[in-house]
Amino acid sequence: MSLHLLFDLGAVLLLALGLKGLSRIRSARGANGLAALALALAVVGLLLEQGLAGWTWMLAGLLVGGAAGALLAYRVPMTAMPEAVALFNGCGGMSSLLVALGAAALPSAAGDGLVLVSLLASVLVGAITFSGSLVAMAKLQGALETPAWMLKPLRHWLNGALLLATVAASVLVLRQGLAGAEALSLGSWLALAAVTGLSLLLGIGLTLPIGGADMPVVISLLNSYSGVAAAAAGFVVGSQLLIVAGAMVGAAGLILTQVMCTAMNRSLTSVLFGGALGVTAAGGAAAEGDAASYSRITSCSPEECALALEGAERVVFVPGYGLAVAQAQHSLKELARLLETHGIDVSYAIHPVAGRMPGHMNVLLAEADVPYEQLVEMEAINPDFPRTDVVIVLGANDVVNPQAKSDPSSPLYGMPVLEVDQARSVFVVKRSLGAGYAGIANGLFELPHTSMVFGDAKAVLQQLTAELRSLGVGQRREAAASAR
């Protein structure tokens, strides 16, 4: 066994351990380190196998890429994390695309059917991943909206035509590449360029109509695409690590995509071809969830909410995207700690599609060092809501809408939601009565035991903490803990 294969085997084992460690918040940071070490081992093994020719270019790429990664890690706020994940998916797709195009220039690319098929797969999926991820990032940032014509059946004909043209160009590459020449001909390169360009357009066409509540599904699916592209590139260059790592990422992304679809009661087909949830051709569905849609709204001040918290025995927080926008996770942790010192049981209800990417709320709360044991998934916490004294919803909307259970005409009907309406008292912290991604009014807001606390989530949480301290909540225990 060559030294290169030994390094690849060690890298694969470390990568598998790293992926396993990502299943828990507490081990995720160390797991990322293992995955980084795995990739470093693979690079070292490749350099030992093929020498250090062109090491200056490698060093330059390492410095530029490392500096960009470090800058992103320190500068990207938690609210922009979904966009960053979409960009990373796109970078993975582009990397596989460039590797495949570079390998196409080697003499070994011509005449080998497996290499050519893998090369075309890497180019096709990598290009779709890259352009689709850029579209997803732009839509998440609000810089791009779905054109009205993309919400009509015309888009299916357009995407179908692009797919047929891509397949035709791929067949042309295969026919000419298997013709026995020592290298790809000019015609093969032109056909390969056509495959690349058409695939980039196809990625745009497939992703542009999707948005709104379906965005977590899109991000996890693009993550799967990037893994498939990497695995295909591994066959092209003969890298066991790329094949194994790409296959694991692709499979994990597909599983996560299915979990997201189940959590939204949506099929993958409806997400990809049915248009965005809650979006109409006129683009006006979101207007349904404004103040005019409600007639029985009860609002209260943070002081009234604090009084309810003071007398509670069990409190559940429901984090949503509004919490991320306000960057209020640390203020939430401070309030929860104060309640706990008063002997109040505190937990956090996590919906699989809360936020704008898979696991968004888990990552957000982990940043504030919220104990992982207090994060309770939807299936586990729903039976506990009838025994909960106070629920505080922080910027979540569609994932707590009771119409998903009771209104067959609602676009959310059948989607599993957090059953916060079963709690004794519900306080919803929002800036306004604006709708969520589904673009519909929320029946929770009009329930007799629901009160709206309007304002920025961070400011409201800080006011609640200050009010509870003024009421003496937790002060004795805090003083005793400080004395010890």
C-alpha positions in Angstrom: 0.0 0.0 0.0 1.4 3.4 -1.0 2.0 6.2 1.4 -0.7 8.2 -0.3 -3.3 5.5 0.3 -2.3 5.3 4.0 -2.7 9.0 4.4 -6.1 8.9 2.6 -7.2 6.0 4.9 -6.3 8.0 8.0 -8.0 11.0 6.6 -11.2 9.0 5.9 -11.3 7.6 9.5 -10.8 11.1 11.0 -13.5 12.6 8.7 -15.9 9.9 9.8 -15.2 10.6 13.5 -15.6 14.3 12.7 -19.0 13.8 11.1 -20.1 11.7 14.0 -19.1 14.4 16.5 -21.2 16.9 14.7 -24.3 15.2 16.0 -24.0 16.9 19.3 -23.4 20.5 20.2 -20.8 19.9 22.8 -18.6 17.8 20.5 -19.2 19.8 17.3 -16.2 22.1 17.8 -13.7 19.3 18.3 -15.4 17.4 15.4 -14.7 20.4 13.1 -11.0 20.2 14.2 -10.9 16.5 13.3 -12.4 17.1 9.9 -9.8 19.9 9.3 -7.0 17.5 10.3 -8.4 14.9 7.9 -8.2 17.3 5.0 -4.7 18.4 6.0 -3.6 14.7 6.1 -5.0 14.1 2.6 -3.2 17.1 1.2 0.1 16.0 2.8 -0.3 12.5 1.4 -1.0 13.8 -2.1 2.1 16.1 -1.9 4.3 13.2 -0.8 3.0 11.1 -3.7 3.4 13.6 -6.4 6.1 15.9 -5.2 6.1 19.6 -4.5 5.9 20.9 -8.1 4.2 24.2 -8.1 4.4 24.6 -4.4 4.4 28.4 -4.6 0.9 28.3 -6.2 -0.2 25.9 -3.5 1.1 28.2 -0.8 -0.5 31.3 -2.3 -3.9 29.5 -2.5 -3.5 28.3 1.1 -2.8 31.8 2.3 -5.6 33.5 0.3 -8.2 30.8 1.2 -7.2 30.7 4.9 -7.3 34.4 5.2 -10.8 34.6 3.6 -12.0 31.7 5.8 -10.7 33.3 9.0 -12.2 36.7 8.0 -15.6 35.1 7.4 -15.5 33.2 10.6 -14.9 36.3 12.7 -17.0 38.8 10.7 -20.2 37.0 9.7 -22.9 37.6 12.2 -25.3 34.9 13.3 -28.1 36.5 11.3 -26.1 36.0 8.1 -25.1 32.4 8.9 -27.6 30.9 6.4 -26.2 33.0 3.7 -22.7 31.9 4.7 -23.7 28.2 4.6 -25.2 28.8 1.1 -22.0 30.4 0.0 -19.9 27.5 1.4 -22.1 25.0 -0.5 -21.5 27.1 -3.7 -17.7 27.1 -3.1 -17.8 23.3 -2.7 -19.6 23.0 -6.0 -17.2 25.3 -7.8 -14.2 23.5 -6.4 -15.4 20.2 -7.8 -16.2 21.9 -11.1 -12.7 23.3 -11.4 -11.1 20.0 -10.5 -13.1 18.2 -13.2 -12.2 20.8 -15.8 -8.6 20.7 -14.9 -8.6 16.9 -15.1 -10.2 17.1 -18.5 -6.9 18.6 -19.8 -5.0 15.4 -18.8 -4.4 12.7 -21.4 -6.1 10.1 -19.1 -9.4 11.8 -19.5 -9.9 10.7 -23.1 -10.9 7.1 -23.8 -11.8 6.2 -20.2 -15.6 5.9 -19.9 -15.7 5.9 -16.1 -13.5 9.0 -15.9 -15.6 10.8 -18.6 -18.9 10.0 -16.9 -17.5 11.1 -13.5 -16.1 14.2 -15.0 -19.4 15.2 -16.6 -21.3 14.4 -13.3 -18.9 16.6 -11.4 -19.2 19.5 -13.9 -23.0 19.2 -14.1 -23.7 18.9 -10.3 -20.9 21.3 -9.4 -22.2 24.0 -11.7 -25.8 23.6 -10.5 -24.6 23.7 -6.9 -22.6 26.9 -7.5 -25.2 28.9 -9.3 -28.1 27.6 -7.2 -26.2 28.5 -4.0 -25.5 32.0 -5.2 -29.2 32.5 -6.0 -30.1 31.0 -2.5 -27.7 33.4 -0.8 -29.1 36.4 -2.7 -32.7 35.4 -1.9 -31.8 35.0 1.8 -30.3 38.5 1.8 -33.4 39.9 0.2 -31.4 41.1 -2.8 -33.2 38.9 -5.2 -36.9 38.1 -5.6 -38.7 35.5 -7.7 -39.8 37.0 -11.0 -43.6 36.6 -11.7 -42.9 34.5 -14.8 -40.9 32.0 -12.8 -44.0 31.1 -10.8 -45.8 30.0 -13.9 -45.6 26.6 -15.7 -43.3 28.3 -18.3 -40.4 27.7 -15.9 -40.9 24.0 -16.1 -40.6 24.1 -19.9 -37.5 26.3 -19.7 -35.8 24.1 -17.1 -36.8 21.0 -19.1 -35.2 22.5 -22.3 -32.0 23.4 -20.4 -31.8 19.8 -19.0 -32.3 18.3 -22.5 -29.7 20.6 -24.0 -27.3 19.7 -21.1 -27.8 15.9 -21.7 -27.3 16.4 -25.4 -24.0 18.2 -24.9 -22.9 15.6 -22.4 -23.6 12.8 -24.9 -21.5 14.7 -27.5 -18.6 14.9 -25.0 -18.8 11.1 -24.3 -19.0 10.2 -28.0 -16.0 12.3 -29.0 -14.1 11.5 -25.8 -14.4 7.7 -26.4 -13.4 8.0 -30.0 -9.9 6.8 -29.3 -8.0 10.1 -29.3 -5.2 10.7 -26.8 -6.8 13.9 -25.6 -10.1 15.6 -25.7 -10.6 17.3 -29.1 -11.6 20.9 -29.7 -15.2 19.7 -30.3 -15.2 17.9 -27.0 -14.0 21.0 -25.2 -16.7 23.1 -26.8 -19.3 20.6 -25.8 -17.9 20.5 -22.3 -18.1 24.3 -22.1 -21.7 24.1 -23.2 -22.4 21.6 -20.4 -20.8 24.0 -17.9 -22.8 27.0 -19.1 -26.1 25.2 -19.4 -25.6 23.6 -16.0 -25.0 27.1 -14.5 -28.2 28.3 -16.0 -30.1 25.2 -14.9 -29.0 25.8 -11.3 -30.4 29.3 -11.5 -33.6 28.1 -13.1 -34.2 25.4 -10.5 -33.5 27.6 -7.4 -34.9 31.0 -8.4 -38.6 30.0 -8.0 -38.0 28.5 -4.5 -37.9 30.6 -1.4 -39.8 31.6 1.7 -40.5 28.7 4.1 -38.8 26.2 1.7 -35.4 27.8 2.2 -34.1 25.3 4.8 -34.9 22.5 2.5 -33.0 24.2 -0.4 -29.9 24.8 1.7 -29.8 21.1 2.9 -30.4 19.9 -0.7 -27.6 22.1 -2.1 -25.3 20.7 0.6 -26.1 17.3 -0.7 -25.4 18.4 -4.2 -21.9 19.6 -3.2 -21.2 16.2 -1.7 -22.2 14.4 -4.9 -20.1 16.7 -7.0 -17.1 16.1 -4.7 -17.6 12.3 -4.9 -17.7 12.5 -8.7 -14.5 14.6 -8.7 -12.9 11.9 -6.5 -13.5 9.3 -9.3 -11.9 11.7 -11.8 -8.7 12.3 -9.9 -8.6 8.9 -8.1 -8.9 10.3 -4.6 -10.5 7.9 -2.1 -11.0 10.7 0.4 -13.0 12.8 -2.0 -15.1 9.7 -2.9 -15.9 8.7 0.7 -16.3 12.3 2.0 -18.5 13.3 -0.9 -20.6 10.3 -0.5 -21.1 10.9 3.2 -21.9 14.5 2.8 -24.3 13.7 -0.1 -26.1 11.1 1.9 -26.3 13.2 5.1 -27.6 16.1 3.0 -30.4 13.9 1.5 -31.4 12.6 4.9 -31.5 16.1 6.3 -33.5 17.3 3.3 -36.1 14.5 4.0 -36.2 15.5 7.7 -36.9 19.1 6.7 -39.6 18.1 4.2 -41.3 15.9 6.9 -41.1 18.8 9.4 -43.0 21.0 6.9 -45.4 18.3 5.6 -44.0 18.9 2.1 -42.7 16.5 -0.5 -39.4 17.2 -2.1 -41.2 17.3 -5.5 -43.5 20.0 -4.3 -40.6 22.1 -3.0 -38.6 21.8 -6.2 -41.4 22.1 -8.7 -44.4 23.4 -6.9 -43.2 26.9 -6.1 -42.4 28.5 -2.8 -44.8 27.9 0.2 -47.0 30.9 0.7 -46.0 32.8 -2.4 -48.5 33.6 -5.2 -48.0 34.7 -8.7 -48.8 38.2 -7.7 -46.3 38.1 -4.9 -48.8 39.5 -2.5 -49.6 36.6 -0.2 -47.4 38.1 2.6 -49.7 41.0 2.8 -52.4 38.8 4.4 -50.6 38.7 7.7 -50.7 42.4 8.6 -52.6 44.3 11.3 -55.8 44.5 9.2 -56.0 40.6 9.4 -56.6 40.7 13.2 -59.6 41.8 15.2 -58.9 40.5 18.7 -55.3 41.3 19.5 -54.2 41.7 23.2 -50.9 43.4 23.8 -49.1 43.9 27.1 -46.0 45.6 28.4 -42.7 43.8 29.4 -43.7 44.6 33.1 -46.9 42.5 32.8 -45.0 39.7 31.2 -42.4 39.8 34.0 -45.2 39.4 36.6 -46.4 36.3 34.8 -42.9 34.9 34.7 -42.4 35.6 38.5 -45.3 33.3 39.4 -44.5 30.6 36.9 -43.1 27.1 37.7 -42.3 26.1 34.1 -41.3 28.4 31.3 -40.6 27.5 27.7 -38.9 29.8 25.2 -39.6 29.3 21.5 -36.7 30.9 19.5 -37.3 32.1 15.9 -35.6 34.1 13.3 -36.6 37.3 15.1 -34.2 36.3 17.9 -31.4 35.9 15.4 -32.1 39.3 13.8 -32.0 41.0 17.2 -28.9 39.1 18.2 -30.6 38.5 21.5 -29.4 35.0 22.3 -27.1 36.2 25.1 -29.9 38.3 26.6 -32.1 35.3 26.5 -29.5 33.2 28.3 -29.3 35.9 31.0 -33.0 35.9 31.5 -33.2 32.1 31.6 -30.4 32.0 34.2 -32.2 34.5 36.4 -35.4 32.4 36.2 -33.5 29.2 37.1 -32.0 30.9 40.2 -35.6 31.5 41.2 -36.3 27.8 40.9 -38.3 28.0 37.7 -37.9 25.1 35.2 -36.7 26.5 31.8 -36.4 24.8 28.4 -36.3 25.8 24.8 -38.7 24.4 22.1 -36.9 23.7 18.8 -38.7 23.3 15.6 -36.7 21.6 12.8 -37.3 24.5 10.3 -37.2 27.5 12.7 -34.9 30.1 11.3 -33.5 30.0 7.8 -31.3 27.0 7.7 -31.3 23.5 9.3 -30.2 23.7 12.9 -30.2 27.5 12.9 -31.7 27.9 16.4 -29.4 25.2 17.8 -26.4 27.0 16.5 -27.7 30.4 17.7 -28.3 29.2 21.3 -25.1 27.2 21.4 -23.3 30.5 20.7 -24.7 31.8 24.1 -23.7 28.6 25.9 -27.3 27.5 26.5 -27.1 23.9 27.9 -27.8 21.4 25.1 -30.0 19.4 27.5 -32.4 22.3 27.6 -33.0 22.3 23.8 -36.0 20.0 23.3 -37.2 18.9 19.9 -40.8 19.4 18.8 -42.0 15.8 19.2 -40.6 15.6 22.8 -41.9 19.0 24.0 -45.4 19.1 22.5 -46.9 16.8 25.1 -45.5 19.1 27.9 -47.2 22.4 26.7 -50.5 21.7 28.6 -48.4 21.6 31.8 -46.4 24.8 31.0 -47.3 28.0 32.8 -45.7 30.5 30.4 -44.5 30.3 26.8 -42.5 33.1 25.3 -42.3 33.1 21.5 -39.4 35.1 20.2 -39.8 36.0 16.6 -41.2 32.6 15.5 -44.4 32.7 13.4 -45.3 29.8 11.1 -43.9 27.1 13.3 -46.4 28.0 16.1 -49.4 28.7 14.0 -52.3 26.6 15.2 -54.0 26.8 11.8 -51.7 24.1 10.7 -53.8 21.7 12.8 -57.3 23.2 12.4 -57.7 24.9 9.1 -57.7 22.7 6.0 -57.7 25.7 3.7 -54.4 27.0 5.2 -51.2 26.5 3.2 -49.6 25.3 6.4 -52.3 22.6 7.0 -50.7 19.3 8.0 -47.4 20.8 8.9 -46.3 19.7 12.4 -46.0 22.8 14.6 -45.1 23.6 18.2 -48.4 23.4 20.1 -47.8 26.4 22.2 -51.5 27.3 22.1 -52.0 24.5 24.7 -50.0 26.4 27.4 -51.6 28.4 30.1 -50.2 31.8 29.0 -48.4 32.7 25.8 -46.4 35.9 25.2 -45.4 36.6 21.6 -42.4 39.0 21.2 -42.5 40.6 17.7 -41.7 43.9 16.1 -45.1 43.9 14.4 -48.0 41.8 13.2 -46.2 41.0 10.0 -46.6 37.5 8.5 -44.1 34.8 8.4 -42.8 33.1 5.3 -46.1 31.4 4.6 -47.7 34.9 4.2 -50.8 34.2 6.3 -52.2 35.5 9.6 -51.4 33.6 12.7 -54.4 32.4 14.7 -52.2 32.1 17.9 -52.2 35.9 18.2 -55.9 36.2 18.7 -56.3 33.5 21.4 -57.6 34.8 24.7 -54.5 33.6 26.6 -52.1 35.1 24.1 -50.5 38.6 24.6 -48.3 40.4 22.1 -45.2 42.1 23.4 -44.2 44.4 20.6 -40.6 45.4 20.3 -37.1 44.3 19.4 -36.4 40.9 21.0 -33.2 41.9 22.6 -34.6 45.1 24.1 -37.7 43.2 25.4 -35.6 40.5 27.0 -33.4 43.0 28.7 -36.5 44.8 30.1 -37.8 41.5 31.4 -34.6 40.8 33.1 -34.4 44.3 34.7 -38.0 44.1 35.8 -37.6 40.7 37.4 -34.5 41.9 39.3 -36.5 44.9 40.5 -39.1 42.4 41.8 -36.4 40.5 43.7 -36.5 37.4 41.5 -33.4 35.3 42.1 -31.6 37.9 44.1 -31.2 35.8 47.3 -29.9 32.8 45.5 -27.5 35.0 43.3 -26.2 36.6 46.5 -25.7 33.3 48.2 -23.9 31.9 45.1 -21.7 35.0 45.0 -20.9 34.6 48.7 -19.8 31.0 48.2 
